[in-house]
Amino acid sequence: MSASHSGSDLAQMLRQVTPGRYDAYEALLRALATPSSGQVWMLLWHGQAGSPDAQYGDMEVDGFHYAPCVTSAQELSASGWNRSYEVIDGLDVARTLYPDHYGLWLNPHAPGGGVGIPWLDLRRIATGLDRQPAGPLRLSEPAIEIPQFYALLAQNAHRTPALRSLRRAWVQPALGAPYLVVGLDVYDTSPAAVDSVRAMMQQSVGAVPEGLPVSTVAMTDDHDPVVMWMRANARPFYDRDAHAAAQPQAPAAGYGYPPAHSSY
């Protein structure tokens, strides 16, 4: 597929994206994630394409930052941009922008102002659209009553030294069925520790009612919207440190107490 043809496809998809049309928006994300159809023309504020000092433009919208781009050579001409530009796959630019919390704004010169893609959706493009739920997400405390699962999970967590705490959230994506998420907070991320936590989850999911989807997230993921919500809003339902602090402690040796190993 030629660049000009892919650009016309992206431009056509942009026109389909309207408030509430999450299916059209997802189709746009999928096109951007596909190297054969997702090329964009990134507008360079400084430098030339490929040079060390090349710097994308910066738009601020509602307090969030976006790098502007256009979807074809024709749109570049229509935009009136007279500085340099870089033609790049949407997948590559997503990988570049999202770690710095930058989004991508397509065709800002177009009637209606184009379409902005927030950094969280660029993260979905970079890591795999099917691996992350479609936003915007509605997040809440789980209302479903599954005490057997939570009890078994906490019991197995206590037997897994790598695990510090567990949190939970109920996630309703823009597209697809809602599901339960368990947040895993670990002391270390060595392969052995990760394997032990994975085994703990496998031992516990048998207590989940049939038909209830359950997912997990690592609480160390600073870019996951579910993790960010749980950090701010969800108290751990299992906390190894709090559990240890609640255990009665033997009195320390000192005045009024004999040494722990004294003999007479």
LOKEMAR-265679 format. One record per residue: x negated, y negated, z of N, C-alpha, C in turn; residue in three letters. Coordinates in steps of 0.02 Angstrom, whole numbers, plus 32768, in hexadecimal, padded with zeros to 4 digits. Last residue first. Layout:
XYZXYZXYZALA...
//
This chain:
7C3B841A90557C338412909D7C0C844D90B8TYR7C2D83B78FC37C3083F88FE47C2083EE902ESER7C7783558F417C53835C8F817C5C83A28F9DSER7CA483278EC67C8683698ECA7C6083738F0BHIS7CD982A78EDB7D0282D98EBB7CE6831F8EC3ALA7CBD82648F807CAA826E8F3A7CCE82A98F1CPRO7D5082378FE07D10825A8FD97CFC825C8F8FPRO7D8E819590037D9581D38FDD7D5181F58FDATYR7D70812390487DAE814590597DB781869035GLY7D1880DC8FC57D2A80D6900B7D6E80F89018TYR7D0B81588F447CFA81188F617D1081178FAAGLY7D4A819D8EAD7D2181A58EEA7D0E81608F04ALA7DF3817D8E7B7DAB81788E717D8681828EB2ALA7E7A81EF8E717E5A81B58E917E0E81B78E86PRO7EB582208DD07E9882348E107E7681F78E2FALA7F4781D78D887EFF81DE8D8A7EE881F48DCFGLN7FD582078D2C7FB881F88D6D7F6E82068D6DPRO7FEB81BE8C887FDD81F98CB07FC081E58CF4GLN7FF2814B8C3F802B815A8C6C801F81968C98ALA7F85814D8BED7F86811B8C247FBD812A8C55ALA7FAA81AE8B937F7381BC8BC07F73818C8BFBALA8011816A8B52802081A98B747FE981B98BA7HIS7FCC81018B177FFE80F28B4B800F81318B73ALA7F7D814D8ABE7F5D81248AF17F8D81138B29ASP7FDD818C8A6B7FB081B48A957F91818A8ACDARG807D81738A4C8041814A8A568013816F8A85ASP810D817B89EB80DA81A38A0D809B81798A10TYR8150811389BE8178814389E4814C817A8A00PHE8116806A89BD810780B189B5813880DD89DCPRO818A7FEF897F8160800889B58151805289AAARG81927F8B88F481A07FCF890D816F7FE28944ALA816D7F0C88C381B17F1788DC81BE7F5B88FDASN80EA7EFD8892810B7EC388B0814B7ED688D6ALA80C97F7B8861809C7F5A889180C07F2288B6ARG81327F8E8807812F7FB7884481007F978878MET81127F3287A181517F2B87C6814D7F528808TRP80987F648774809B7F20879080DA7F1687B9MET80C37FE2874680937FDD877D80977F98879DVAL81137FB786DC81327FDD871381057FDB8750VAL80B67F79868680EB7F5186A6810D7F7486DFPRO80097F8F868B80497FB2868580807F8A86A9ASP7F8C7F5E869D7FB17F4486647FF67F64865DHIS7F457F9A87027F567F53870B7F817F3786D3ASP7F50802E87477F59801187057F727FC9870CASP7F4D806C87C17F12804687AE7F198022876CTHR7FBA80BD87CD7FBF807A87EB7F82804F87DDMET7FED811687437FB6810B87717FB980C4878BALA808E81618738805F812D8724802981298759VAL80FF81E086F880CF81C7872A80A6818E870CTHR81AD820E86E9816C81FC86CE813F81E58707SER823A827386CF820B8256870081C9824986DEVAL82E5828686A782A0827D86908276825986C5PRO835582FD86D5833B82BD86EC82F382B586D5LEU8378837D86AE838F8345868583768301869BGLY838383C4874E837F83CE8706839C839286E1GLU832F837287D6836D838C87B783668391876BPRO829183A8880E82B6837487EB82F5839287CDVAL8245840D8840827C83F7886A82A483BE884AALA81DE841E87E68212845187E8824E843D8811GLY818083BE87FC81B683AD87CF81EC83E387CCVAL811683EB884E814F83C8886D818B83C0883ESER80AE8421880A80CB84498841810C842B885BGLN808F83B687B780AB83F3879980CB842087CEGLN8057835E88158096834D87F380B7838B87D5MET7FE483A7883780168396886A80598385884BMET7F9F83A787BE7FB983E787D87FEE83DB880DALA7F7E831F87B87FA9833C87847FC8837E879DARG7F2A831A88267F6882F388287F99830D87F3VAL7EC0836A87F97EE5837D88367F278359883BSER7E94832487897EB0836787817ED9837C87BEASP7E6182B187C77E9A82AB87987EBB82EF878FVAL7DF782EA880E7E2E82C988327E6B82C48806ALA7DA7831987A57DC1834987D67DFD832B87FCALA7D8682A087617DAE82D587407DCC83068772PRO7DA1821187CE7D76824587B17DA1827B8790SER7DDA81A388087DF481B987C77DC581EB87A6THR7E10819388B47DDD819288807DFA81B18840ASP7E86818188FA7E48816689167E10816488E3TYR7F1D814C88A47EEA817D88B67EAC815B88D3VAL7FC5814388917F8C811B88A87F57814B88C3ASP80418152881E800D817988407FD2814B8851LEU80EC813E881480AC811C881180798140883CGLY8166818887B58140818F87F380FC816E87E9VAL81FF815B876C81B6815787688199815E87AFVAL828D819A8719826B818E87598220818C874DLEU82EA814A869382C3818086B182A2816886F2TYR8366813086108340811C864D831C8158866APRO834E8149855E836E8159859E8345814085D9ALA834280C684DE8334810684FD8353810D8542GLY830A802084E28323805784B98312809884DCLEU82E37FD9855283127FB9852383317FED84F4ALA82E3804685E582C5802385AC82FA8004857FPRO82EC80468689831C8046865282FC80218618GLN82A8809B870F8298807486D382CF807D869FVAL828C809787B782BC80AD878582B5807F874ATRP81FC80CB88168224809787F4825480B987C4ALA818C80E688A081BD80FD886F81E380C18852ARG80EB811D88E2812380EE88DC8152810788A6ARG80748163894F80A4816E891880D98137891BLEU7FC281678978800881578984803181648945SER7F4781B089677F508181899E7F9A817589ADARG7F00824A893A7F39821D89347F4181F28972LEU7E9D82A689507E8E826E89227EC482398921ALA7ED2830C89A17EA982D689C07E9B829B8992PRO7F64834E89AB7F3A833A89737F0F82FF8989THR7FC183638A0B7F8F83998A017F5E838989C9ARG801482FA89FC7FED82FC8A397FB583318A34HIS8054831D8986802582E589857FF882E889C2ALA80A9838189B3807283938987803E835C8983ASN80FF832E8A0080DD83678A1E80A0837B89F5GLN813182D6899F810982BC89D780E182F389F9ALA81758335894E813F830C8932811282F0896ALEU81D5836489A581A28392898C8167836C8970LEU821D82EC89BA81FE830F89F381C7833E89DBALA824982CE8938821C829F895B81F982C18995TYR829A833F891F825F833188F5822F83038919PHE82FB8333898182D1836F897F829283628957GLN833E82B98968831182BE89A282E482FB899FPRO8378826788FB835582A788F0832382B2892AILE83EC81FC88C483D9821E890383BA826288F2GLU83CE8168886883E081AF886783C481D188A5ILE839B80EC886683D880F5888E83EB813F8893ALA82F880A9886C832380E08856836080E78885PRO82EA7FFA885782E180348883830F806C886BGLU82C97FC687AC82EB7FC287EC82D57FFC8818SER82BF7F718711829E7F98874582C27F8F8787LEU82D27F6E866982F67F5E86A782DC7F8E86DCARG82637F2F85ED82767F64861C82A07F478654LEU82777EF98543826B7EEB858982877F2285B6PRO820C7F88851A82247F52854382587F28851EGLY81FC80358511820C7FF884EB82297FC4851AALA8177808A856781BD807B855B81C780398537PRO80EF80DF8515810580AA8542814E809A8533GLN80D5813C84B680BC814A84FA80D48117852CARG80FB810F843D81248143845B810E815584A2ASP809780B3841B80DB809B8429810580D0844DLEU7FF880AA8454802880D98438806F80C7844BGLY7FA0804884777F9A8088849A7FCA80BD8481THR7FBE7FDA84257F787FF1842C7F7380378449ALA80497FC98434802D7FD883F17FE77FF783F9ILE804C7FAD84BD806F7FE884A480547FFB845FARG80047F3584BC7FE97F6F84E0800A7FAF84C8ARG805F7EE7847A80207EF684587FFE7F31847ALEU80BC7EE084DF80CD7F0884A480907F158479ASP80777E8F8538808C7ED2854F809F7EFE8514LEU80677E1884F2802D7E4484FA80417E8A8512TRP80F37DFC848180CF7DF484C080977E2784C7PRO81037DB683EA80FE7DF9840680D57DF38446ILE81717D42839C813A7D4E83CA813D7D9583E6GLY819A7D0F82FA81A87D3E833081697D48835AVAL81D17C7182B081B07CB382B081C37CDC82ECGLY82197BF982AC81DD7BFE82D681BB7C4182D8GLY82827BD6825C82927BF8829A82567C0582C6GLY821F7BE981CC825E7BCF81E982727BF88226PRO816E7BFE81F881AB7C1181D581E97BF081F3ALA80FC7BE7823F81117BB2821281567BBF81F3HIS80DD7C5C828380FA7C2582AA81147BEB827EPRO80C67CEB825C80E47CB7823181047C7E8259ASN80BE7D3782F780C07D4182AF80E67D08828DLEU80537D3C837C808D7D178362808A7D198316TRP80287DA683FF801E7D9783B8805C7D75839ELEU7FE17D8A84A580107DA784767FFD7D93842FGLY7F677DAE851E7F7B7D8684E57FAC7DAD84BBTYR7F267DEE85887F6B7DD685917F7F7DA4855BHIS7EB17E2985687EAD7DE485807EF27DC48589ASP7EDC7EA385337EB87EA385747EB07E5D8592PRO7F1C7E7D84B57F447E8A84F17F1B7E8C8532TYR7EBF7E6184497EE27E2C846D7EFE7E4084B1LEU7E867ED684137E5C7E9D84257E7F7E6E8455THR7EF07F2983F67EBC7F4184257E907F08843DARG7F2F7ED883987F517EE783D77F1F7EFE840BALA7ED57EDC83307EDE7E9D83527F027EA78395VAL7EE37F63830A7EA37F4A83237EAB7F098349ASP7F6A7F6782E27F527F9483177F117F7A8335LEU7F6E7F0F82767F917EFE82B37F7A7F2882EEGLY7ED47EF7821F7F0D7F2282307F2B7F0C8272ASP7EAC7E5881D67E9D7E8E82057EDC7EB78211ILE7E5D7DCF81947E8F7E0181857E7D7E4081ADVAL7E467D2F81D37E2B7D7381D37E647DA481C6GLU7E1C7C8681A07E4B7CBA81B87E287CFD81B3TYR7DF67BD681AE7DE97C1C819C7E1E7C4A81B8SER7E6B7B5281877E2E7B6C81A47E267BB58190ARG7EE47B27815D7EAB7B1581337E697B288153ASN7F8C7B56814B7F4F7B5F81737F127B548146TRP80077B51810D7FDD7B1581097F9D7B1B8131GLY80617BB7810480567B9B8146802E7B5A8144SER805E7BE5808380987BBF8098808D7B9B80DBALA7FE77C2D80857FEC7BF1805B80267BC58072SER800F7C9280DB7FD57C6880EC7FD87C2780C5LEU80737CCD809380867CA980D0804D7C7C80E7GLU80237D07802F80567CD5801E806B7CAC805AGLN7FD87D6180777FB67D2980587FE77CF28045ALA80347D8A810F80207D9580CA7FF97D5880B1SER80577D69819180607DAE817C804C7DBC8134THR7FF27D0F820880257D1281D480237D5881B6VAL7FDF7CE382B77FC97D04827A80017CFC8247CYS7FA47CA783587FD07CA2831D7FB27CC782E1PRO7FA37CF083F67F787CDF83BD7FA47CDE837EALA7FEB7CAF848B7FF17CD7844F7FBD7CC0841CTYR80127CA785397FE67C9785017FEE7CC984C8HIS80987C5F859880737C998580804B7C868541PHE80E67BF085B680B17C0385E580887C4085D0GLY81397BE2854881567BF3858981217C0D85BAASP80B07BF584E480F97BF484E281147C0C8524VAL80227BBF8496803F7BCB84D8808B7BC184D3GLU7FAF7C0084227FF07BDF842D80077BEF8474MET7F157BFA83D87F367C0684197F777BDC841BASP7EAD7C50835E7ED47C1983787EF87C2C83B8GLY7E127CAA83787E587CA583637E777C65837ETYR7D6F7C8E83437D9E7C88837B7DE57C7F8360GLN7CC87CB783207D0E7CB683097D3D7CB88345ALA7C447CBF833E7C697C88835D7CB17C848346ASP7C127D2A82F37C167D30833C7C3F7CFA835DPRO7C797D4D82617C427D2982817C4A7D2D82CESER7CEA7D8782297CAF7DB082337C757D8E8255GLY7D247CF281E47D327D3981F07CF17D6081F5ALA7CDC7C6382397CF07C8781FD7CFE7CD0820FGLN7D0C7BE082B17CE37C1382917D017C338253GLY7DAA7BC583027D627BB782FC7D427BF082D4HIS7E287BF382E87E217BAE82FD7DD97B9682F6TRP7E6C7C5C82727E307C4E829A7E2B7C0382A8LEU7EF67CC282697EDF7C7D825E7EA67C6F828ELEU7F017D5E821D7EF77D3A825B7ED97CF6824CMET7F707DAE81C47F3D7D7B81B67F367D5181F5TRP7F887E5F81D37F9C7E1A81DF7F617DEC81D0VAL7FC57F0181A67F927ECD81A17FAF7E8881AEGLN80177F7481AF80157F4481E67FDF7F0F81E2GLY801B7FDF815B80507FAC815380487F718182SER7FB4803581747FC6802A812E7FF87FF18125SER7FAC803D82037F78801A81DC7F8D800B8194PRO802F801B826B801C804782347FEA80238208THR805A7FBE82C4802F7FF382DF8015802182A8ALA80B27F71827B80727F53828F80417F8982A7LEU811C7FCC827380F97FB7823680B57F998246ALA81417FD282F88127800F82D781027FFD8297ARG816F7F50830D81357F68833281167FA58311LEU81DF7F5382B781A87F2482AA81697F3B82CELEU822D7FB182F982167FBF82B581DC7F9282A2ALA82477F6A836E821E7FA7837282047FBA832DGLU829A7F068337825A7EF38356822B7F2F835BTYR83077F52831182E07F2E82DE829C7F1A82F9ALA83317F7C838F831D7FAE835D82F47F8E8326ASP83547F0A83D183177F2C83E783017F6183B5TYR83A07E8B83BD83937EBE838A83527EE2839BARG83A67E26841C83CE7E62842783C27E9A83F5GLY83817DA783A9838D7DB983EF83BC7DF583F6PRO83367DF48317835F7DC18336836C7DD6837ETHR82E07E25828F82DA7E2182D883017DE582F2VAL82E47E1D820783167E48822783167E418273GLN82777DD381E382B97DB481DA82F07DDD81FAARG82117E2E81F882177DF48224825C7DD5821FLEU82217E82818A82327E9B81CD823B7E6181FEMET81F07E2E812782367E448124824C7E5D8168GLN816C7E24815081957DE7814D81DF7DF9814CALA81437EA8813F81447E8A818181707E4D8183LEU81507EB280B281777EDD80DE817B7EC08124ASP80F27E55808981387E47807A81667E7380A4SER807D7E9580B680917E5580D380DA7E4580C6GLY80797F03806580857F0E80AC809A7ECD80CDSER805F7EC17FEC809E7EE67FF480AE7EF1803DHIS7FE37E8B8004801B7E5D7FF5805E7E807FFFSER7F967EFD80187F9F7ECE804F7FDB7EA18043ALA7FE07F947FD47FB67F587FD07FC67F29800ASER7FD5803C80008000800080007FD47FC28000MET
//
